[in-house]
C-alpha cells in the first residue's frame, strides 16, 4: 500500500511516500481502507520523537492517530463490524503501531466506531484525538455539571471547536479565547462569550462574564499563555490543562492554587475510555447533534505542509489529509 512514512525522527522533510506492506487483521482487529486522516499536534510531536517515552519507534513508521474510511477486512472474534462498513478509527499508534497516513490501517475493534452515511469522511477523521481529548477534559477530568461556567483557552482550534460544543451539550456556559478573526467562529460553535486575547484583558473580560470566577478553566494552549487563570477561577473550581509534552513549560502556582481552593488536574486522552468516548461522540454526529469544525482538506502528499501549519498554531478547526475517494 501507499503510505506517508518516516525512516527516522526529525523535521517535516523526513516524511516521504513509500510502498509498504498492507496490514492483515489479527484476532479482535479491523483493517480499514482510509479516505481521510486527521492531522493533530501530537502528529508532529510524534514525528520529532517526543513520544519515544511512551513506545518504541519501529521504522519505517506511519504517523497518524485518526482516520475514517471503509472496513476492508476483519479478524477473528470481531462481531461489531463487517466488510463495507463506514467507520472512524483512533489508530493503535499509541502502542507503537502504524497510523493513518496510509491507504490502510489496522486498529483494535474497541477503537473503531460506525459512521453514518450522512457524515462526511473528512468530518469523521477530525473526531479521534481532538474530540476525544476535549471530551475527557470536559466530562472526565473537568467533571462539568449543568450550569457551570467554563473558560476555554484556545477556542478556535481542533480541540477548542469540540470543547465549546461539549460544554453546551452538558448544559454549561462557555467563554472562549481566540484571535480576532475567529470571534464569530467560536460563537458559531456555541460560545456565549468570545474573548479576543490580543485586544482584551482576558482576566478582566472573564470576571465581567463570571464575577465570582468560572467553575472550570480548560487550557488547550499551555506554554504559559494563561497562568493568571488562577485569578479567574472560583474557590472550589478546577483548572484542566491539556498535556502538551513540551519540556520546561511554565506551570501553575500550586501553592496559590491550594490557597485559593482551586484544583489543577492536567489531562490528556484517557486510553482506557477513549474507545467508548469515540463511539459516543461519533454517535452524536450520526444523530446530527454536533456541528463539524472548520475543516481544510489537503492531499496526503502535502502532509509536511500540514505539519508545519499545525506546529505554528492558529489553525482554525482541523486540517485533514485526503487519501482516497471512497
Beta strands, then each sheet from edge to edge (+ up, - down):
strand 1: 2-6
strand 2: 15-19
strand 3: 29-39
strand 4: 61-62
strand 5: 66-74
strand 6: 86-90
strand 7: 104-108
strand 8: 112-114
strand 9: 149-153
strand 10: 173-178
strand 11: 193-196
strand 12: 214-219
strand 13: 233-241
strand 14: 263-264
strand 15: 295-299
strand 16: 318-322
sheet 1: 2+ 1- 4+
sheet 2: 7+ 3- 5+ 6- 8+
sheet 3: 7+ 3- 16+ 15+
sheet 4: 11+ 10+ 9+ 12+ 13+ 14+
end
